[in-house]
Amino acid sequence: MRYIQMGDQVRLLPSPLPVSSIAYLPDNFHNHPTTHTRIDFGLELASEAGFAEYSIDGQTFGKQFPWCSTRMPGHVYRMSTKKPWDVLVFTFEASNLEPLRKFGLDPANPGWEFRMTPEISARISRLFLLMDSYRIPGHADQLDLLSLEILRMTLLCRRDETASPEEILIHRIASCLATQIREKPSLDSLIRKHNLSRRTFFRHWKKYYDSSPWEFILKKRIETAVRLLQETEMRIYEIADRLQFVDSSYFCRQFRRMTGMTPNECRRSLRSETSHSPERGENPDRRRKERRKLHPS
């Protein structure tokens, strides 16, 4: 479980919609009714059940994972699933109701299903990283903006009802892999949990992703490593251990393979880039190429 309370955090810039708190609850499970004094948007990310019943004031809605739930004062909510689920919750003060609606986020909406795209997964990974350092000046501002961006992207990526069951399952497994990069996700276990054979899984995975599942996980870990190198003082072996690499040597080899430079070279390049702007006469195309190398696609 991860939880940060942001109500007392000073923002460096005026925020149109400050987030009160953010919580990530893996293996969450309860079926009891709840009432709320603030506004919650819950990204119900994944569950072995695959399906949930969600009731608002006794009216029941059926939802497939992943989907976004909503909660606001004055109503009674109840979530019913047969298995635990992973949820990422963004909480706003009730006074932000109208500003949220102006941003297209209406908590009176009974929730919406969405496709877990690589873009959304990348932003959730970025959010988890910022949550670990939210007291650093400026990070609360970034969390406000990123929370809104993630929520609005789920609206833009509402699931196409014509998507095949296999496509939904593949994106759901990719979502699980992307949110477990600091652990050691078992691909075989995920495949079994979603009632797929290995042959069927790999046949459908190739339709939606250019890289293998292992390269997909590695890319997410390297992206997180780049951010840790830029934003923290963690040592190389600490980053390798945090991201579940077998040792720092293997981490450095994979990092260089994907970015074209060593972790230390990356850190120096990123720190130099943020400490001063390009000098007059410097080739901007060269700088853009260097930046692209640090964010493997």
C-alpha positions as CSV (number, residue, x, y, z in Angstrom):
1,M,0.0,0.0,0.0
2,R,1.1,3.5,-0.8
3,Y,-0.6,6.6,0.6
4,I,0.4,10.3,0.5
5,Q,-1.5,13.2,2.0
6,M,-1.0,16.3,-0.1
7,G,-3.3,18.8,1.5
8,D,-0.5,20.4,3.5
9,Q,2.0,20.4,0.7
10,V,3.0,23.9,-0.6
11,R,2.6,24.3,-4.4
12,L,5.2,26.5,-6.2
13,L,2.6,27.5,-8.7
14,P,-1.2,28.1,-8.5
15,S,-2.9,24.7,-9.1
16,P,-6.4,24.7,-10.7
17,L,-7.2,21.4,-9.1
18,P,-4.9,20.3,-6.2
19,V,-5.1,16.7,-5.2
20,S,-5.8,16.1,-1.5
21,S,-4.4,12.6,-1.4
22,I,-3.3,9.7,-3.6
23,A,-3.4,6.0,-2.6
24,Y,-2.4,2.8,-4.3
25,L,-4.1,-0.3,-2.8
26,P,-3.0,-3.6,-4.2
27,D,-5.2,-6.6,-3.4
28,N,-7.9,-4.4,-2.0
29,F,-11.0,-6.3,-0.9
30,H,-14.2,-5.2,0.8
31,N,-17.9,-5.4,-0.1
32,H,-19.4,-3.1,2.6
33,P,-21.3,0.1,1.8
34,T,-19.3,3.4,2.0
35,T,-20.1,7.1,2.2
36,H,-17.6,9.9,1.5
37,T,-17.0,13.5,2.5
38,R,-14.7,14.2,-0.4
39,I,-14.6,13.3,-4.1
40,D,-12.8,10.1,-5.2
41,F,-11.8,8.8,-8.6
42,G,-10.6,5.2,-8.4
43,L,-8.7,3.6,-11.2
44,E,-9.8,0.0,-10.6
45,L,-6.8,-1.5,-12.4
46,A,-6.9,-5.3,-12.3
47,S,-8.5,-8.3,-10.6
48,E,-8.6,-12.0,-11.2
49,A,-12.4,-11.7,-11.2
50,G,-12.2,-9.5,-14.3
51,F,-15.7,-8.1,-13.6
52,A,-17.2,-6.0,-10.8
53,E,-20.6,-4.9,-9.7
54,Y,-20.8,-1.3,-8.5
55,S,-23.8,0.1,-6.9
56,I,-24.7,3.7,-6.2
57,D,-27.7,4.3,-3.9
58,G,-28.8,0.8,-4.6
59,Q,-28.6,1.1,-8.4
60,T,-26.1,-1.6,-9.7
61,F,-23.7,-1.2,-12.7
62,G,-21.6,-4.0,-14.2
63,K,-18.0,-3.0,-15.0
64,Q,-15.0,-4.8,-16.6
65,F,-11.5,-4.1,-15.3
66,P,-9.8,-1.7,-15.9
67,W,-12.3,1.0,-15.2
68,C,-12.7,4.3,-13.3
69,S,-15.1,4.5,-10.3
70,T,-16.4,7.8,-8.9
71,R,-17.5,8.7,-5.4
72,M,-18.9,12.0,-4.0
73,P,-20.6,13.2,-0.8
74,G,-24.3,12.5,-0.3
75,H,-24.4,8.9,-1.8
76,V,-23.9,5.4,-0.7
77,Y,-21.5,3.2,-2.7
78,R,-20.7,-0.5,-2.7
79,M,-18.2,-2.5,-4.7
80,S,-18.8,-6.2,-5.1
81,T,-16.2,-8.6,-6.6
82,K,-15.4,-12.2,-6.0
83,K,-11.6,-11.5,-5.9
84,P,-9.3,-8.7,-4.6
85,W,-8.4,-5.9,-6.9
86,D,-5.8,-3.2,-7.4
87,V,-6.9,0.4,-7.2
88,L,-5.3,3.8,-7.5
89,V,-7.4,6.5,-5.8
90,F,-7.2,10.3,-6.4
91,T,-9.1,12.3,-3.8
92,F,-10.2,16.0,-4.2
93,E,-12.0,18.3,-1.8
94,A,-15.7,18.5,-2.3
95,S,-15.4,22.2,-3.1
96,N,-13.7,21.2,-6.4
97,L,-16.9,19.7,-7.8
98,E,-17.5,22.4,-10.5
99,P,-13.9,22.8,-11.5
100,L,-13.7,19.0,-12.0
101,R,-16.7,19.1,-14.2
102,K,-15.2,21.9,-16.3
103,F,-12.2,19.5,-16.8
104,G,-14.6,16.8,-18.1
105,L,-14.5,14.8,-14.8
106,D,-18.0,14.5,-13.4
107,P,-18.1,12.5,-10.2
108,A,-21.8,12.0,-10.8
109,N,-20.9,9.7,-13.7
110,P,-21.3,6.0,-12.5
111,G,-17.9,5.2,-13.9
112,W,-16.4,4.2,-17.2
113,E,-14.3,1.4,-18.6
114,F,-11.1,2.2,-20.4
115,R,-8.2,0.6,-22.3
116,M,-4.9,0.5,-20.4
117,T,-2.7,1.9,-23.1
118,P,1.1,2.1,-23.0
119,E,0.7,5.9,-22.5
120,I,-1.5,5.6,-19.5
121,S,0.8,2.9,-18.0
122,A,3.9,5.1,-18.5
123,R,2.2,8.0,-16.6
124,I,1.1,5.7,-13.8
125,S,4.8,4.5,-13.5
126,R,5.8,8.2,-13.4
127,L,3.2,8.9,-10.7
128,F,4.5,6.1,-8.5
129,L,8.0,7.6,-8.7
130,L,6.8,11.1,-7.8
131,M,4.8,9.7,-4.9
132,D,8.1,8.5,-3.3
133,S,9.5,12.0,-3.3
134,Y,6.3,14.2,-3.1
135,R,7.8,16.4,-0.4
136,I,10.5,17.7,-2.8
137,P,9.6,21.2,-3.9
138,G,7.7,21.2,-7.2
139,H,6.8,17.5,-7.0
140,A,3.3,18.2,-5.5
141,D,2.7,20.5,-8.5
142,Q,3.7,17.7,-10.9
143,L,1.4,15.2,-9.1
144,D,-1.5,17.6,-9.4
145,L,-1.0,17.9,-13.2
146,L,-0.2,14.2,-13.7
147,S,-3.3,13.0,-11.8
148,L,-5.6,15.1,-13.9
149,E,-3.8,14.0,-17.1
150,I,-4.2,10.3,-16.2
151,L,-7.9,10.7,-15.3
152,R,-8.6,12.6,-18.5
153,M,-6.7,10.1,-20.6
154,T,-8.9,7.3,-19.3
155,L,-11.9,9.3,-20.7
156,L,-10.2,9.6,-24.0
157,C,-9.4,5.8,-24.0
158,R,-12.8,4.6,-23.0
159,R,-13.0,1.0,-24.1
160,D,-14.3,0.3,-27.6
161,E,-17.3,-2.1,-27.0
162,T,-16.3,-3.9,-30.2
163,A,-12.9,-4.9,-28.7
164,S,-12.5,-8.7,-28.5
165,P,-12.3,-10.5,-25.2
166,E,-8.7,-11.5,-26.0
167,E,-7.7,-7.9,-26.6
168,I,-9.1,-6.9,-23.3
169,L,-7.3,-9.7,-21.5
170,I,-3.9,-8.8,-23.2
171,H,-4.2,-5.1,-22.2
172,R,-5.2,-6.2,-18.7
173,I,-2.1,-8.4,-18.4
174,A,0.1,-5.6,-19.8
175,S,-1.4,-3.3,-17.1
176,C,-0.4,-5.7,-14.4
177,L,3.1,-6.0,-15.7
178,A,3.5,-2.3,-15.9
179,T,2.4,-1.7,-12.3
180,Q,4.6,-4.4,-10.9
181,I,8.0,-3.4,-12.2
182,R,9.4,-3.0,-8.7
183,E,8.4,-6.6,-8.0
184,K,9.1,-9.8,-9.8
185,P,5.9,-10.4,-11.8
186,S,5.2,-14.0,-12.9
187,L,4.0,-13.9,-16.5
188,D,3.0,-17.6,-16.3
189,S,0.9,-16.9,-13.2
190,L,-0.8,-13.9,-14.9
191,I,-1.6,-16.0,-18.0
192,R,-3.1,-18.7,-15.8
193,K,-5.1,-16.2,-13.8
194,H,-6.7,-14.8,-17.0
195,N,-7.5,-18.4,-18.2
196,L,-5.3,-18.3,-21.3
197,S,-2.8,-20.8,-22.6
198,R,0.8,-19.6,-23.2
199,R,0.3,-20.2,-27.0
200,T,-2.9,-18.2,-27.1
201,F,-1.4,-15.4,-25.0
202,F,1.7,-15.0,-27.1
203,R,-0.3,-15.1,-30.4
204,H,-2.5,-12.3,-29.2
205,W,0.3,-10.3,-27.5
206,K,2.1,-9.9,-30.9
207,K,-1.0,-8.3,-32.3
208,Y,-0.9,-5.3,-29.9
209,Y,2.7,-5.0,-28.8
210,D,5.9,-4.8,-30.9
211,S,8.2,-6.1,-28.2
212,S,8.0,-9.3,-26.1
213,P,6.6,-9.2,-22.6
214,W,10.1,-9.4,-21.1
215,E,11.3,-6.4,-23.3
216,F,8.1,-4.6,-22.3
217,I,8.9,-5.0,-18.6
218,L,12.6,-4.1,-19.2
219,K,11.6,-0.9,-21.0
220,K,9.4,0.2,-18.1
221,R,12.2,-0.5,-15.7
222,I,14.8,1.4,-17.7
223,E,12.3,4.4,-18.1
224,T,12.0,4.4,-14.3
225,A,15.7,4.1,-13.8
226,V,16.3,7.2,-16.0
227,R,13.9,9.2,-13.8
228,L,15.6,7.9,-10.6
229,L,19.0,8.9,-12.0
230,Q,17.7,12.4,-12.8
231,E,15.7,13.1,-9.7
232,T,17.4,11.2,-6.8
233,E,20.8,10.6,-5.4
234,M,20.4,6.8,-5.3
235,R,23.5,4.8,-6.1
236,I,23.6,2.6,-9.2
237,Y,23.4,-0.6,-7.2
238,E,20.4,0.8,-5.2
239,I,18.5,1.5,-8.4
240,A,19.3,-1.9,-9.7
241,D,18.1,-3.6,-6.5
242,R,15.0,-1.4,-6.4
243,L,14.0,-2.3,-9.9
244,Q,14.6,-6.1,-9.4
245,F,17.7,-6.5,-11.6
246,V,19.8,-9.5,-10.6
247,D,22.8,-7.3,-10.0
248,S,24.2,-3.9,-10.9
249,S,26.4,-5.2,-13.7
250,Y,23.4,-6.7,-15.5
251,F,21.5,-3.5,-15.0
252,C,24.3,-1.5,-16.5
253,R,24.5,-3.8,-19.5
254,Q,20.8,-3.6,-20.2
255,F,20.7,0.2,-19.6
256,R,23.5,0.7,-22.1
257,R,21.8,-1.6,-24.6
258,M,18.6,0.4,-24.5
259,T,19.9,4.0,-24.1
260,G,23.3,3.9,-25.7
261,M,25.1,5.1,-22.5
262,T,26.0,4.0,-19.0
263,P,23.8,5.0,-16.0
264,N,26.5,7.4,-14.8
265,E,26.8,9.0,-18.3
266,C,23.0,9.3,-18.4
267,R,22.9,11.0,-15.0
268,R,25.6,13.5,-16.0
269,S,23.8,14.3,-19.2
270,L,20.5,14.8,-17.6
271,R,21.9,16.9,-14.8
272,S,23.8,19.0,-17.3
273,E,20.7,19.5,-19.4
274,T,18.6,20.8,-16.5
275,S,21.3,23.0,-15.0
276,H,21.7,25.3,-18.1
277,S,20.1,26.0,-21.4
278,P,21.8,25.2,-24.7
279,E,24.6,27.7,-25.5
280,R,24.3,29.9,-28.6
281,G,25.4,28.0,-31.6
282,E,24.7,24.6,-30.2
283,N,22.9,22.3,-32.5
284,P,19.3,21.7,-31.1
285,D,18.8,18.6,-33.2
286,R,21.7,16.9,-31.5
287,R,20.3,17.7,-28.1
288,R,16.9,16.3,-29.1
289,K,18.5,13.1,-30.4
290,E,20.3,12.7,-27.0
291,R,17.0,13.1,-25.1
292,R,15.3,10.5,-27.3
293,K,18.1,8.0,-26.5
294,L,17.3,8.4,-22.8
295,H,13.6,7.4,-23.3
296,P,13.7,4.2,-25.3
297,S,10.6,3.5,-27.4
